[in-house]
Amino acid sequence: MREQSSEAPICSPIFQFSVFRLVNYNPIFIISNSQHMEASDWTYRGEGAVNLVLAYNGTRSDLVGKVLRIQKVPRNESESGHDYSGLNKQECLLWEEFNEIVSAPTREIAQHYFVQHVMCPLLGSRHVDGGTSIHVTPEFLEAVENNVLQQRPAWRVDATKVNPLCDSVMLMSDHSVFPLGMCKEACSISVEIKPKCGFLPQSEFITEDNDIKRSVTRFKMHQALKLNQEKISEVSAYDPLDLFSGSSDRVRMAINSLLKTPQNNFRVFLDGSLIFGGLGGGADTTSSEVGEAFENSLKNVIQAQEGMRKHSFVELISKTLCSSGLLDRLLEVQKLDTTDIEGAIHAYYNLISQPCMVCGQLDKDQSTKRYNSLHSISMEESLKIVRDYLIAATAKDLSMIISFRPREAGNVESPYNIVSLESTNQSFDYKASFIDLDLKPLERMEYYYKLDQQIVNCYVQMVKSNPQLDHSGSTVGA
């Protein structure tokens, strides 16, 4: 695409694209700046802890099939209380081999290069979209926030707001749809899954008190904490180990568990519109009415008898996951965390050159015996442990979207992979993308350690109070 001349954005909820130019930088994106973009054309798609996602609902051909990813901040945080510039000194040391990441003037730009240079090679360029950064005005951000306020879950509104100090947002492809012009009819169905951590840690640095982590998944233990905190009303039966198992039966079981209790871990879109799952907050349990509506929504895509469409859709998803190798690649990245947070936290204190707060809470003999080796390693080794841990944390927290489109009879050419559904005698084009590939701040290491201890302690106490629960936790759900 040819570079266009840059124009200053106008101060209105309508603004023009402009090339975000950086000193000694290549432009991150080049987009035509000849047309305006209106805040009213962007609708709420969902949100996570740090970003708001809006889908384009206007008529501009260059924006159809796009979403905006807008950074959020805690609502109770003062605008002057946070640094939105680039990486800090220790983070620059952590990512020093990636010049564009450490030289980025803002975290938003650093995030783009993190996806491009770190996650893309690990997960595959075909499945990763780094997006393009576009300049926005404060007026535009204020307008889109007001427009979607009623669609956001109340607890999300109370907790976070759009970052008013951002001057750029990420424009990305809407991976829940196929590009226009690829077929006669725009009919596609997409599933968004948060796989979570797909293995049990076996690190030598896990303490005896936390040994339960070796046999119970982090997801299941975290469900117990969320239930205790009244963030959910029912625990999920989903087990990430089933999803990552490679067994078609276990993968189907995992998908059915997500369908039963989607929370914020499972959503389905029909032609880009949400038909199952929650908007940002998630739904605890699927009612019979919701299940019937979902079954009916599948009729234009899945050519099965009524009452069997959901079953066929689950079969389609599980077959794709088992044959594509997507989860195998994701699991490899998750397993970059070889020390668990109980080991990585010590390397973190080496990196920031501060006394280890964790060792300070342990008796001297216990601390020396288990962790002295970690505090004796080189800075290069400490950097690698922390860097790999944070990359793995991104992989454990991402989402994946798989989009399906029925193939037209006689159409033998396709740029996409193909999967067949024998039960309905259909073939589908499919494409898969990893999204929400956040660059985790180095300062989050202490939070990760504290949360890990909180999760384990809550689960251990729950097991003690209910002797019928064993380590498989069947009463609580996998």
ABEGO torsion letter per residue (X at the ends): XBBBBBBBBBBBABBBBBBBBBBGBBBABBBBAABBBBAAABBBAEBBAABBBBBBABABAAABGBBBBBBBBBAABBAAABBABBBBAAAAAAAAABAAAAABABAAAAAAAAAAAAAAAAAEAAABBAEBBBBBBAAAAAAAAAAAAAABBAAAAAABBBBAABABBBBBBBAABBBBGABABBBBBBBBBBAEBABBBABAABBAAAAAAAABBAAAAAAAAAAAAGABABBBABBAAAAAAGBAAAAAAAAAAAAABAEAABBBBBGGBBABEBBGAEBABBBAAAAAAAAAAAAAABBBBBGAAAAAAAAAAAAAAAAAGAAAAAAAAAAABAAEAAAAAAAAAAAAGBBBAAAAABBAAAAAAAAAAAAABBAAAAAAAAAAAAAAAAAAABBBBBBBBBBBBGBABBABBBBBBAAAGBBBBBBBBBBGBBBBBAAAAAAAAAAAAAAAAAAAAAAAABAABBAAGAAAEX
